[in-house]
Amino acid sequence: MGDRMYFDYATDSHLRLLLRLDRGQAVRRAIQRVVKPGHRVLDAGTGTGLLSFMALQCGASEVTAVDNANLPIATALAEENNYTAKINFVEADLFDIEIPQIKGKFDTILGFMYMNNILLDEERAGVVFKLAKRYGTPDVKVIPNGIRYSAQLVEFPGQDVITYESDLDAAGVQLESTYGLKFNSLISKAKDEIPVYLACPNYHGHYSWQPGQASASARFERGAFRSLSRSRVFYTCGLEAFEAPFERVPQTASLIADQGGKADGVIWQQELIYEDIVIWTTETFSPFRVPRMVSSGESVTLNLDDQWRSSKFL
């Protein structure tokens, strides 16, 4: 099943993404650079259909737009903008790869099916890689054609796992005292999910449909954490050479502390890129199970193994 974290996006989620205007303009620049008159385009994870519309504006002869959850809003917008005749909407699970409704080969693949999390998006990049091999022409172009990952060691008091676990223990005591029942399995499950709760910055503004902070990025608030190392690029996933095997995230990454402190975890930066265009930047956080004291100049090795993937703790 893979991560299969699909959501029937609510209207506010669609609006929030569309209103990240800097991101929208960056995507448009990439599409304008790639899509030429007469091109056939596969929109893998079409969402609202916006990128399909952009491709048609650039002269694409036809677009196949695939999604498993969002087609009602996409088809409505296509009809509203008179694009229905040139878009073949397909409701399908892209993880299946072999999808009978996808016909022929494509000059361009729009592969925006990412969850903006290093733990989830390696597999999704692999799916885009397989789609390009299966449905792309020999010189197919994929947008984005790269995902660049950086890591930064941080002291992050607000993301403190020990305090979080302690508060959950206290909640368990309150529940047992009130109801006369044991709730250990529930509290244990909540502890396992701590990295999920801590992972992401706030994505929205005053309203849930408004983007927060800069339109082309989602970052943790500066001042909320203290950097113990500089951000270091440790892996770039390329989506343009499909003869070689797909290159996975390395098993380890190393960081050098630039100042001492209590390392609560690592902030990952993920950049979706097309050549020199940075389309979208997001940050996520992975906590250490137990915070580490580090000294300036100390080397810290991060084990990016199956244990990290399953537990989400470094």
BAFI-3210 file (N, C-alpha, C; in Angstrom, 3 decimals, decimal comma, padded with zeros to 6 digits):
// residues 314
n [1|2|3|4|5|6|7|8|9|10|11|12|13|14|15|16|17|18|19|20|21|22|23|24|25|26|27|28|29|30|31|32|33|34|35|36|37|38|39|40|41|42|43|44|45|46|47|48|49|50|51|52|53|54|55|56|57|58|59|60|61|62|63|64|65|66|67|68|69|70|71|72|73|74|75|76|77|78|79|80|81|82|83|84|85|86|87|88|89|90|91|92|93|94|95|96|97|98|99|100|101|102|103|104|105|106|107|108|109|110|111|112|113|114|115|116|117|118|119|120|121|122|123|124|125|126|127|128|129|130|131|132|133|134|135|136|137|138|139|140|141|142|143|144|145|146|147|148|149|150|151|152|153|154|155|156|157|158|159|160|161|162|163|164|165|166|167|168|169|170|171|172|173|174|175|176|177|178|179|180|181|182|183|184|185|186|187|188|189|190|191|192|193|194|195|196|197|198|199|200|201|202|203|204|205|206|207|208|209|210|211|212|213|214|215|216|217|218|219|220|221|222|223|224|225|226|227|228|229|230|231|232|233|234|235|236|237|238|239|240|241|242|243|244|245|246|247|248|249|250|251|252|253|254|255|256|257|258|259|260|261|262|263|264|265|266|267|268|269|270|271|272|273|274|275|276|277|278|279|280|281|282|283|284|285|286|287|288|289|290|291|292|293|294|295|296|297|298|299|300|301|302|303|304|305|306|307|308|309|310|311|312|313|314]
n.u [000,807|002,148|002,743|000,331|-001,094|-003,561|-005,818|-009,103|-009,126|-010,089|-012,021|-010,724|-008,067|-007,428|-007,743|-005,807|-003,435|-003,556|-003,442|-000,853|000,946|003,520|004,584|002,814|003,511|006,150|005,788|004,387|006,398|008,177|006,582|006,051|008,600|008,964|006,689|005,478|003,776|001,495|002,370|001,839|000,571|000,954|-000,651|000,102|-001,511|-003,529|-005,107|-006,670|-006,604|-005,192|-002,532|-002,815|-004,406|-002,596|-000,711|-002,210|-002,600|-000,075|-000,021|-000,293|-001,512|-003,216|-004,236|-003,806|-005,231|-004,723|-006,054|-007,011|-008,869|-009,648|-011,131|-013,832|-013,824|-011,816|-012,842|-015,090|-013,922|-012,532|-014,642|-015,808|-013,839|-013,701|-012,101|-012,659|-012,811|-010,211|-009,002|-008,463|-009,844|-008,904|-009,794|-007,871|-005,420|-002,265|-000,095|-000,407|000,680|000,370|-002,175|-005,035|-006,573|-004,821|-003,426|-001,040|002,050|003,852|004,993|005,579|005,591|003,802|004,612|003,463|002,928|003,539|004,007|005,441|007,294|010,111|010,050|007,907|008,055|010,089|009,204|007,118|008,477|009,756|007,543|006,812|009,114|008,824|006,452|007,337|009,160|007,388|005,358|006,468|007,843|010,906|012,477|011,263|010,174|010,164|008,379|008,414|011,961|013,744|014,417|015,569|017,329|018,082|019,732|019,609|020,939|019,261|018,382|015,435|013,221|010,395|009,662|009,980|010,433|010,513|009,100|006,618|005,997|005,894|003,696|001,706|001,785|000,818|-001,744|-002,728|-002,833|-004,826|-007,033|-007,322|-007,868|-010,292|-012,088|-011,707|-010,498|-007,996|-005,728|-003,433|-002,684|-003,727|-002,365|000,237|000,102|-000,341|002,124|003,782|003,059|004,073|006,267|004,891|003,073|004,863|006,128|005,564|005,488|003,237|000,794|-001,101|-002,673|-004,450|-007,077|-008,175|-007,968|-006,062|-002,684|000,158|002,935|005,659|004,720|005,820|006,897|007,007|007,803|009,394|008,868|011,219|013,333|011,965|013,518|016,968|019,753|022,128|023,850|024,947|022,716|022,831|023,126|022,358|021,336|020,103|017,378|017,161|015,118|015,319|017,012|016,335|017,273|019,050|018,899|016,486|017,542|017,829|017,212|020,182|021,671|022,836|023,558|025,726|026,419|028,053|028,467|028,168|027,997|027,740|025,225|021,900|020,785|017,759|016,723|016,379|015,955|014,572|014,966|013,120|013,275|011,480|012,431|013,000|015,386|016,993|015,021|013,506|010,775|009,168|009,462|009,788|009,781|010,401|010,370|012,357|012,498|015,052|014,988|015,985|017,220|020,405|023,480|025,715|028,923|030,734|032,051|031,775|031,034|028,016|026,298|023,570|021,297|019,613|017,763|015,746|014,615|014,354|012,564|010,274|009,734|009,999|011,552|014,808]
n.v [-001,214|001,166|004,568|005,807|008,100|009,610|012,292|013,553|016,459|019,322|022,276|024,545|023,733|023,485|026,181|027,432|026,373|027,292|030,012|030,457|032,332|032,901|030,344|029,363|030,991|030,188|027,504|027,959|029,205|027,066|025,241|026,749|026,796|024,183|022,885|022,603|023,672|021,215|019,186|016,242|015,825|014,482|014,793|014,077|013,520|015,629|017,397|020,452|020,817|022,926|022,923|021,425|023,167|025,270|023,984|023,579|026,232|026,770|025,522|022,754|019,803|017,919|016,761|014,349|013,936|012,820|011,587|010,456|011,440|014,125|014,869|015,905|018,767|019,550|018,826|020,459|023,015|022,851|022,729|025,213|026,877|026,236|024,022|021,385|019,730|019,133|017,776|014,702|013,282|011,089|008,843|007,308|005,256|006,306|004,879|002,380|002,280|000,739|001,706|001,393|003,427|005,407|006,413|005,871|007,744|010,377|013,737|015,458|015,188|016,114|016,025|016,408|015,150|015,105|014,900|016,635|015,776|014,160|011,518|010,414|011,099|009,949|007,461|008,372|009,927|007,823|006,629|008,592|008,447|005,826|006,191|007,974|006,362|004,429|005,789|007,918|009,686|009,033|011,330|012,504|015,093|015,867|017,601|018,579|018,243|017,471|016,838|018,367|017,842|019,111|019,205|020,210|020,653|021,242|023,122|022,934|023,979|024,046|021,731|019,547|016,271|014,785|016,360|016,331|013,577|013,299|014,924|013,440|011,121|012,209|012,858|010,291|009,350|011,059|010,227|007,547|007,939|009,301|007,623|005,076|003,116|001,477|003,076|002,579|001,566|003,451|005,806|004,975|004,665|007,339|008,402|007,157|008,576|011,085|012,193|012,755|014,755|016,788|017,335|019,274|022,755|025,541|025,705|027,530|030,835|033,491|032,698|029,350|028,874|030,560|031,011|030,663|032,717|033,028|032,832|030,875|028,918|026,825|027,186|026,725|028,999|031,537|032,070|030,445|028,247|027,241|027,277|024,749|023,817|024,571|024,529|021,709|020,354|017,051|015,176|014,761|014,080|012,976|013,405|012,804|011,165|008,182|005,706|004,589|002,938|003,982|006,336|006,100|007,724|008,324|006,063|007,213|010,474|013,212|015,778|018,779|020,301|023,730|025,269|024,743|022,919|021,749|019,306|018,871|017,715|017,400|019,694|019,262|020,385|020,579|020,957|021,450|021,338|022,689|022,462|025,454|026,633|027,113|025,701|025,144|025,180|023,417|022,815|020,258|018,500|016,216|014,534|013,686|010,651|010,814|013,857|015,262|016,322|018,474|019,541|022,394|021,893|019,173|016,077|014,780|011,906|010,920|008,333|007,092|004,925|001,895|001,770|004,449|005,227|003,775|004,388|007,114|008,602|009,939]
n.w [000,000|000,359|001,538|001,100|001,927|001,278|000,865|000,874|-000,167|001,614|000,891|001,921|001,979|-000,737|-001,543|000,048|-001,008|-003,675|-003,231|-002,530|-004,043|-005,041|-005,304|-007,247|-009,431|-009,831|-010,576|-012,961|-014,498|-014,840|-016,276|-018,572|-019,618|-020,442|-021,679|-024,928|-027,974|-029,063|-027,401|-025,413|-022,205|-018,965|-016,016|-012,965|-010,166|-009,977|-008,447|-008,091|-010,783|-011,824|-012,886|-015,173|-016,648|-016,997|-018,618|-020,954|-021,665|-022,540|-024,936|-025,080|-026,614|-025,540|-022,288|-019,790|-016,770|-013,594|-010,585|-007,303|-005,616|-005,887|-008,109|-008,587|-008,024|-009,784|-012,322|-012,373|-012,391|-014,793|-016,620|-016,111|-017,112|-019,767|-020,619|-020,798|-023,092|-023,807|-021,770|-020,276|-017,676|-015,100|-012,669|-010,424|-008,714|-008,438|-007,483|-008,442|-010,971|-013,497|-015,294|-016,962|-018,181|-018,860|-021,749|-024,329|-024,930|-023,216|-023,462|-021,401|-017,877|-015,127|-011,968|-009,249|-006,545|-003,885|-000,289|001,206|003,099|004,230|005,080|003,769|001,087|-000,418|-001,413|-003,006|-004,890|-006,134|-007,349|-009,236|-010,790|-011,834|-013,285|-015,239|-016,638|-017,571|-019,012|-020,349|-023,206|-025,097|-024,576|-022,374|-020,142|-016,726|-014,267|-010,950|-011,636|-009,781|-006,300|-003,536|-000,574|002,624|005,829|009,256|012,411|015,454|018,384|019,990|021,900|022,025|020,788|022,400|023,261|025,673|027,558|026,296|026,434|029,219|029,849|028,585|030,149|032,534|031,691|031,297|033,938|034,931|033,404|034,239|036,926|036,790|035,344|036,301|034,825|032,760|030,549|029,128|026,583|024,809|025,567|025,039|022,260|021,548|022,310|020,448|018,213|018,520|016,949|014,558|015,302|015,908|013,548|011,487|010,418|011,063|008,621|007,772|007,674|009,282|008,604|007,846|005,160|004,232|003,170|005,299|006,348|004,016|000,572|-001,112|000,472|003,405|006,564|009,781|012,479|012,770|015,507|017,169|017,402|017,923|015,925|015,697|013,867|010,520|007,720|005,654|002,452|001,675|-000,014|-003,257|-005,146|-008,319|-011,201|-014,005|-015,471|-016,608|-017,211|-015,419|-012,157|-009,658|-007,299|-003,905|-000,660|001,198|003,630|005,835|007,219|007,817|010,158|011,212|014,253|014,784|016,977|020,522|022,414|023,383|021,443|020,075|017,851|014,263|011,643|008,554|005,253|002,362|-001,062|-003,958|-007,252|-010,535|-012,803|-012,581|-011,128|-008,094|-006,852|-004,623|-001,139|001,842|005,387|007,776|010,915|012,717|015,721|018,148|019,961|022,543|023,675|022,616|023,948|022,434|021,259|019,997|016,779|016,887|015,282|014,084|013,391|011,498|011,488|008,911|008,667|008,504|011,025|011,772|009,777|010,480|013,208|013,262|014,920|015,379]
ca.u [000,000|002,928|002,211|-001,064|-001,720|-004,383|-006,863|-010,078|-008,793|-011,164|-011,943|-009,726|-006,742|-007,241|-007,559|-004,527|-002,379|-003,653|-003,083|000,609|001,100|004,906|004,676|002,097|004,292|007,319|005,306|004,080|007,663|008,713|005,728|006,290|009,905|008,977|005,561|005,454|002,555|001,386|002,810|000,913|000,985|000,356|-000,693|000,032|-001,942|-003,939|-005,688|-007,692|-006,463|-004,535|-001,346|-003,333|-004,837|-001,374|-000,125|-003,026|-002,311|001,214|-000,182|-000,425|-002,647|-004,125|-003,724|-004,448|-005,110|-005,034|-006,122|-007,932|-009,750|-009,997|-011,628|-015,034|-013,507|-011,020|-013,727|-015,940|-013,114|-012,257|-015,848|-015,971|-012,834|-013,787|-010,977|-013,111|-012,599|-008,801|-008,484|-009,015|-009,729|-008,854|-009,776|-007,052|-004,345|-001,011|000,826|-000,603|001,505|-000,351|-003,519|-005,506|-007,143|-003,733|-003,136|000,050|003,243|003,707|006,193|005,806|004,864|003,718|004,629|003,291|002,147|004,360|003,416|006,350|007,891|011,155|009,691|006,856|008,194|011,005|008,397|006,351|009,407|009,929|006,358|006,959|010,185|008,232|005,492|008,097|009,667|006,287|004,488|007,160|008,573|012,347|013,044|010,259|010,580|009,359|008,373|009,812|012,927|014,643|014,018|016,826|017,139|019,111|019,502|020,168|020,832|018,645|017,852|014,056|012,522|008,976|009,449|010,654|009,749|010,396|007,979|005,403|005,709|005,527|002,318|000,835|001,706|-000,081|-003,097|-003,130|-003,197|-006,120|-008,065|-007,519|-008,494|-011,669|-012,958|-011,450|-010,084|-006,619|-005,635|-002,021|-002,521|-004,005|-001,251|001,393|-000,108|-000,121|003,567|004,352|002,712|004,661|006,990|003,940|002,559|005,925|006,854|005,299|005,167|001,867|000,661|-002,100|-002,690|-005,570|-008,107|-007,598|-007,735|-004,976|-001,325|000,933|004,306|005,947|003,839|006,504|007,574|006,375|008,968|009,207|009,093|012,565|013,266|011,397|014,574|018,343|020,529|023,401|024,716|024,443|021,946|023,717|022,508|022,934|020,746|019,244|016,701|017,025|014,029|015,557|017,766|015,492|017,901|019,665|017,932|016,100|018,482|017,117|017,856|021,301|021,412|023,341|023,943|026,575|026,387|029,075|027,918|028,886|027,994|027,269|023,875|021,091|020,178|016,466|016,415|016,863|015,020|014,820|014,434|012,851|013,036|011,085|013,137|013,128|016,632|017,396|013,826|013,049|009,327|008,459|010,355|009,113|010,583|009,804|011,234|012,455|013,129|015,799|014,244|016,539|018,066|021,845|024,345|026,782|029,922|031,141|033,004|031,452|030,338|026,829|025,831|022,144|021,001|018,358|017,528|014,361|014,133|013,929|011,381|009,099|009,451|010,055|012,533|016,219]
ca.v [000,000|002,383|005,416|005,991|009,114|010,435|013,006|014,270|017,801|020,257|023,489|025,477|023,256|023,890|027,627|027,783|026,043|028,193|031,366|030,583|032,884|032,739|028,954|029,266|031,628|029,342|026,370|028,452|029,406|025,759|024,686|027,529|026,421|022,793|022,467|023,235|023,348|019,841|018,224|015,482|016,053|013,678|015,516|013,013|014,136|016,916|018,327|021,332|020,882|024,163|022,709|021,002|024,379|025,981|023,257|023,885|027,621|026,760|024,904|021,290|019,350|017,212|016,468|013,323|014,401|011,655|011,758|009,478|012,035|015,529|015,136|016,745|020,191|019,753|018,768|021,652|024,163|022,676|023,133|026,649|027,575|025,729|023,133|019,997|018,958|018,781|017,091|013,392|013,069|009,676|008,562|006,107|005,288|006,376|003,872|001,152|002,440|000,246|002,271|001,228|004,649|006,265|005,911|006,445|008,310|011,787|014,566|016,102|014,663|017,018|015,055|017,071|014,251|014,982|015,248|017,600|015,136|013,252|010,139|009,969|011,486|009,098|006,504|009,094|010,222|006,572|006,433|009,497|007,849|004,700|006,729|008,530|005,225|003,687|006,562|009,028|009,535|008,894|012,577|013,071|016,026|015,770|018,787|018,986|017,215|017,197|017,142|018,585|017,746|019,617|018,887|021,180|020,277|022,381|023,127|023,319|023,732|023,828|020,402|018,693|014,976|014,342|017,098|015,820|012,264|013,513|015,430|012,320|010,275|012,882|012,700|008,913|009,274|011,727|009,373|006,376|008,403|009,724|006,575|003,799|002,198|001,658|003,658|002,496|001,359|004,727|006,720|004,454|005,017|008,786|008,634|006,741|009,556|012,394|012,796|013,266|016,022|017,792|017,359|020,328|024,108|025,967|025,922|028,511|032,135|033,772|031,760|028,066|028,865|031,479|030,499|031,382|033,110|033,287|032,047|029,763|028,073|026,576|027,073|026,978|030,390|031,855|032,467|029,326|027,262|027,740|026,434|024,264|023,599|025,133|023,607|021,033|019,481|015,709|014,259|015,316|013,052|013,424|012,806|013,147|010,077|007,057|004,435|004,058|002,676|005,094|006,520|006,337|008,523|007,579|005,453|008,100|011,847|013,744|017,222|019,298|021,348|025,012|025,765|023,724|023,059|020,541|019,016|018,204|016,981|017,906|020,286|018,910|021,295|019,919|021,888|020,926|022,198|022,350|023,108|026,509|027,197|026,520|025,819|025,025|024,821|023,108|022,298|019,337|018,264|014,868|014,629|012,585|009,998|011,486|014,966|015,049|017,469|018,500|020,598|023,000|021,090|017,750|015,467|014,009|011,042|010,600|007,037|007,187|003,517|001,457|002,098|005,844|005,289|003,230|005,069|008,556|009,192|009,754]
ca.w [000,000|000,431|002,599|000,693|002,767|000,419|001,564|000,079|000,269|001,875|000,081|002,440|001,577|-002,135|-001,611|000,655|-001,951|-004,827|-002,823|-002,433|-005,391|-005,476|-005,753|-008,511|-010,496|-010,091|-011,361|-014,305|-015,213|-015,225|-017,327|-019,791|-020,153|-020,905|-022,518|-026,241|-028,727|-029,524|-026,393|-024,585|-020,823|-017,903|-014,740|-011,967|-008,919|-010,553|-007,471|-008,662|-012,237|-012,230|-013,719|-016,475|-017,343|-017,400|-019,749|-022,139|-022,029|-023,235|-026,238|-025,054|-027,421|-024,642|-020,954|-018,980|-015,388|-012,756|-009,134|-006,744|-004,620|-006,062|-009,457|-008,723|-008,127|-010,996|-013,492|-012,340|-012,830|-016,222|-017,347|-015,927|-017,916|-021,143|-020,921|-020,693|-024,321|-023,986|-020,590|-019,954|-016,233|-014,745|-011,235|-010,249|-007,724|-009,188|-006,980|-009,209|-012,180|-014,683|-015,242|-018,341|-018,760|-019,351|-023,083|-025,110|-024,309|-022,877|-023,573|-020,103|-016,724|-013,982|-010,869|-007,950|-005,682|-002,679|000,998|001,830|004,266|003,754|005,398|002,859|-000,313|-001,160|-002,161|-004,014|-005,982|-006,862|-008,192|-010,383|-011,601|-012,566|-014,250|-016,365|-017,413|-018,183|-019,898|-020,985|-024,462|-024,802|-024,037|-021,480|-019,102|-015,513|-013,408|-010,802|-012,042|-008,671|-004,925|-002,819|000,876|003,528|007,234|010,186|013,817|016,145|019,748|019,687|023,172|021,822|020,222|023,375|023,354|027,063|028,143|025,651|027,022|030,614|029,879|028,243|031,342|033,469|031,150|031,578|035,363|035,075|032,812|035,094|038,161|036,517|034,827|036,933|033,759|032,298|029,210|028,743|025,141|024,144|025,856|024,301|020,857|021,432|022,370|019,162|017,189|018,837|015,813|013,572|015,818|015,930|012,278|010,494|010,854|010,798|007,187|007,370|008,318|010,180|008,192|007,448|003,711|003,907|003,405|006,299|006,037|002,605|-000,284|-001,787|001,440|004,702|007,437|011,194|012,839|013,255|016,903|017,930|017,591|017,843|015,019|016,214|012,700|009,274|006,897|004,709|001,455|001,778|-000,985|-004,295|-005,924|-009,703|-011,969|-015,413|-016,112|-016,237|-017,563|-014,199|-011,086|-008,802|-006,185|-002,656|000,380|001,787|004,936|006,887|006,899|008,883|010,391|012,130|015,110|014,743|018,354|021,439|022,941|023,492|020,144|020,219|016,624|012,985|010,685|007,159|004,239|001,086|-002,154|-005,260|-008,197|-011,949|-013,230|-011,655|-010,504|-006,837|-006,936|-003,344|-000,045|003,104|006,485|008,736|012,075|013,286|017,036|018,740|021,042|023,723|023,226|022,728|024,180|021,430|021,389|018,735|016,027|016,983|014,151|014,472|012,302|011,528|010,881|008,164|008,373|008,617|012,368|011,689|008,927|011,160|014,468|012,985|015,826|015,027]
c.u [000,841|002,414|000,741|-001,780|-002,487|-005,472|-007,837|-009,970|-010,046|-010,944|-010,872|-008,314|-006,444|-006,951|-006,200|-003,371|-002,386|-003,192|-001,609|001,092|002,522|005,139|003,999|002,871|005,532|006,927|005,021|005,357|008,230|007,895|005,935|007,629|009,854|007,909|005,516|004,153|002,593|001,801|001,620|001,450|000,217|000,473|-000,962|-000,257|-002,459|-004,527|-006,813|-007,639|-005,687|-003,368|-001,747|-003,754|-003,628|-000,737|-000,898|-002,799|-000,984|001,134|-000,251|-001,664|-003,677|-003,426|-004,522|-004,175|-005,616|-005,053|-007,096|-008,929|-010,336|-010,688|-012,899|-014,728|-012,716|-011,903|-014,641|-015,173|-012,767|-013,460|-016,046|-015,033|-012,730|-012,586|-011,398|-012,735|-011,158|-008,194|-009,230|-008,791|-009,832|-008,820|-009,051|-006,000|-003,016|000,022|000,697|000,238|000,755|-001,828|-004,081|-006,031|-006,080|-003,243|-001,935|001,193|003,106|005,053|006,577|004,977|004,950|003,540|004,535|002,370|002,835|003,622|004,304|006,958|008,875|010,795|008,658|007,223|009,237|010,211|007,613|007,237|009,668|008,758|006,435|008,014|009,616|007,231|006,205|008,650|008,556|005,558|005,197|007,744|010,061|012,982|012,053|010,897|009,608|009,503|007,699|010,752|013,976|014,006|015,297|016,545|018,361|018,732|020,213|019,894|020,293|018,344|016,448|013,195|011,042|008,641|010,071|009,859|009,522|009,237|006,648|005,005|005,264|004,088|001,318|000,691|000,734|-001,532|-003,613|-003,559|-004,569|-007,257|-008,379|-008,242|-009,970|-012,585|-012,758|-011,069|-008,636|-006,622|-004,210|-001,839|-002,766|-002,858|-000,001|001,292|000,133|001,367|004,243|004,135|003,281|005,426|006,069|003,411|003,602|006,493|006,735|005,105|003,695|001,738|-000,287|-002,008|-003,881|-006,751|-007,446|-007,311|-006,629|-003,620|-000,635|002,319|004,484|005,155|004,519|007,257|006,695|007,504|008,555|009,551|010,521|012,464|012,685|012,444|015,931|019,142|021,846|024,367|024,122|023,657|022,847|022,910|023,165|022,369|019,910|018,694|016,483|015,934|014,171|016,382|017,113|016,056|018,489|018,588|017,641|017,024|017,741|017,892|019,004|020,957|021,904|023,556|024,723|026,475|027,484|028,459|028,791|028,881|027,386|025,842|023,192|020,373|018,892|016,098|016,962|015,707|015,474|014,236|014,291|012,534|012,630|011,647|012,904|014,296|017,004|016,225|013,508|011,549|008,683|009,424|009,540|010,123|009,755|010,842|011,187|013,150|014,058|014,921|014,662|017,432|019,538|022,548|025,497|027,698|030,263|032,225|032,721|030,697|029,190|026,359|024,372|021,926|019,615|017,950|016,050|013,772|013,615|012,642|010,131|008,734|009,322|010,906|013,924|016,950]
c.v [001,264|003,259|005,734|007,017|010,087|011,096|013,573|015,722|018,626|021,515|024,427|025,046|023,629|025,385|028,036|027,507|026,993|029,603|031,518|031,044|032,759|031,320|028,791|029,854|030,803|028,117|026,798|028,652|028,077|025,151|025,426|027,163|025,068|022,487|023,298|022,881|021,919|018,793|017,514|015,509|015,121|014,458|014,494|013,605|015,526|017,894|019,137|021,398|022,085|023,924|022,177|022,220|025,175|025,314|023,538|025,321|027,728|026,032|023,392|020,872|018,612|016,924|015,304|013,671|013,300|012,055|010,717|010,099|013,377|015,862|015,978|018,234|020,470|019,754|019,988|022,879|024,063|023,102|024,636|027,439|027,045|024,868|021,662|019,160|018,466|018,063|015,777|013,157|011,580|009,549|007,240|006,349|005,221|005,369|002,560|001,120|001,995|000,646|002,267|002,503|005,633|005,677|006,626|006,977|009,818|012,506|015,190|015,405|015,679|016,151|015,699|016,230|014,063|015,473|016,212|017,063|014,079|011,791|009,562|010,115|010,709|008,101|007,190|009,518|008,973|006,265|007,333|008,958|006,711|005,178|007,289|007,424|004,523|004,491|007,696|008,676|009,410|010,153|013,282|014,024|015,914|017,062|018,402|017,862|016,955|017,553|017,209|018,640|018,279|019,246|019,903|020,722|021,474|022,070|023,718|023,050|023,412|022,460|019,334|017,409|014,569|015,048|016,587|014,475|012,393|013,997|014,330|011,363|010,875|012,763|011,288|008,738|009,902|010,854|008,182|006,760|008,728|008,554|005,212|002,715|002,471|002,145|003,589|002,353|002,645|005,712|006,283|004,802|006,504|009,123|008,254|007,791|010,943|012,980|013,349|014,620|017,140|018,114|018,649|021,694|024,398|026,340|027,061|029,791|032,286|032,859|030,461|027,998|029,811|030,804|031,317|031,704|033,369|032,333|030,831|028,866|027,863|026,256|027,258|028,434|030,581|032,480|031,383|028,254|027,945|026,780|026,046|023,912|024,352|024,072|023,034|020,156|018,109|014,746|015,056|014,166|013,591|012,663|013,210|012,101|008,767|005,704|003,770|003,768|003,936|005,151|006,923|007,277|007,713|007,087|006,311|009,500|012,391|015,266|017,590|020,434|022,597|025,709|024,679|023,971|021,707|020,317|018,227|017,392|017,694|018,526|019,899|020,003|020,527|020,976|021,111|021,875|021,733|023,159|024,177|027,132|026,429|026,773|025,933|024,521|024,555|022,621|021,322|019,051|016,805|014,974|013,451|011,963|010,593|012,615|014,693|016,371|017,396|019,686|021,160|022,163|019,601|017,276|014,598|013,225|010,693|009,276|007,084|005,795|003,171|001,776|003,539|005,969|004,805|003,993|006,571|009,320|008,958|009,083]
c.w [000,000|001,566|002,340|001,560|001,876|001,252|000,541|000,529|000,492|001,039|000,584|002,067|000,135|-002,235|-001,070|-000,300|-003,142|-004,477|-002,474|-003,813|-005,912|-005,991|-007,115|-009,674|-010,848|-010,913|-012,790|-015,131|-015,703|-016,370|-018,638|-020,431|-020,867|-021,950|-023,798|-026,959|-029,253|-028,523|-025,747|-023,155|-019,892|-016,607|-013,641|-010,589|-009,202|-009,554|-008,084|-010,180|-012,734|-013,183|-015,096|-017,294|-017,834|-018,617|-021,031|-022,595|-022,788|-024,577|-026,248|-025,844|-026,580|-023,328|-020,381|-017,529|-014,453|-011,286|-008,600|-005,785|-005,035|-007,380|-009,522|-008,859|-009,393|-012,239|-013,540|-012,822|-014,308|-017,058|-017,276|-016,833|-019,348|-021,545|-020,986|-021,902|-024,457|-022,787|-020,394|-018,467|-015,926|-013,224|-011,019|-009,177|-008,468|-008,703|-007,748|-010,490|-013,444|-014,590|-016,657|-018,989|-019,240|-020,667|-023,694|-024,278|-024,170|-022,960|-022,238|-019,046|-015,601|-012,748|-009,511|-007,072|-004,329|-001,438|001,787|003,122|003,776|004,004|004,427|001,395|-001,097|-002,013|-003,272|-005,189|-006,813|-007,773|-009,423|-011,341|-012,454|-013,613|-015,476|-017,252|-018,183|-019,259|-020,645|-022,338|-024,130|-024,220|-023,109|-020,471|-017,937|-014,722|-012,080|-011,221|-010,966|-007,340|-004,112|-001,318|001,615|004,954|008,118|011,612|014,605|017,605|019,641|020,915|022,997|021,266|021,121|023,612|024,808|027,764|027,599|026,273|028,482|030,741|029,510|029,427|032,363|033,005|031,414|033,017|035,590|034,539|033,715|036,377|037,943|036,192|035,490|035,944|033,393|030,850|028,661|027,236|024,372|024,339|025,092|022,820|020,629|021,476|021,051|018,080|017,451|017,646|014,734|014,010|015,699|014,545|011,504|011,127|010,593|009,321|006,823|008,186|009,244|009,890|007,748|005,961|003,286|004,108|004,478|005,781|004,539|001,722|-000,877|-000,818|002,657|005,670|008,893|011,495|013,354|014,635|017,782|018,198|017,468|016,983|015,673|015,085|011,525|008,515|005,811|003,759|001,533|000,738|-001,979|-005,122|-007,337|-010,434|-013,431|-016,150|-015,705|-016,659|-016,321|-013,155|-010,287|-007,593|-004,926|-001,726|000,981|003,190|006,105|006,334|008,081|008,938|011,373|012,933|015,029|016,092|019,241|021,897|023,041|022,166|020,359|018,981|015,409|012,205|009,292|006,272|002,935|000,038|-003,404|-006,312|-009,634|-012,485|-012,211|-010,908|-009,223|-006,750|-005,571|-002,287|001,212|004,128|007,306|009,815|012,478|014,639|017,310|019,827|022,385|023,228|023,489|023,035|023,169|021,691|020,022|018,069|016,048|015,749|014,667|013,251|012,523|010,812|010,233|007,697|008,558|009,988|012,399|010,868|009,646|012,410|014,302|013,999|015,285|016,186]
res [m|g|d|r|m|y|f|d|y|a|t|d|s|h|l|r|l|l|l|r|l|d|r|g|q|a|v|r|r|a|i|q|r|v|v|k|p|g|h|r|v|l|d|a|g|t|g|t|g|l|l|s|f|m|a|l|q|c|g|a|s|e|v|t|a|v|d|n|a|n|l|p|i|a|t|a|l|a|e|e|n|n|y|t|a|k|i|n|f|v|e|a|d|l|f|d|i|e|i|p|q|i|k|g|k|f|d|t|i|l|g|f|m|y|m|n|n|i|l|l|d|e|e|r|a|g|v|v|f|k|l|a|k|r|y|g|t|p|d|v|k|v|i|p|n|g|i|r|y|s|a|q|l|v|e|f|p|g|q|d|v|i|t|y|e|s|d|l|d|a|a|g|v|q|l|e|s|t|y|g|l|k|f|n|s|l|i|s|k|a|k|d|e|i|p|v|y|l|a|c|p|n|y|h|g|h|y|s|w|q|p|g|q|a|s|a|s|a|r|f|e|r|g|a|f|r|s|l|s|r|s|r|v|f|y|t|c|g|l|e|a|f|e|a|p|f|e|r|v|p|q|t|a|s|l|i|a|d|q|g|g|k|a|d|g|v|i|w|q|q|e|l|i|y|e|d|i|v|i|w|t|t|e|t|f|s|p|f|r|v|p|r|m|v|s|s|g|e|s|v|t|l|n|l|d|d|q|w|r|s|s|k|f|l]
***
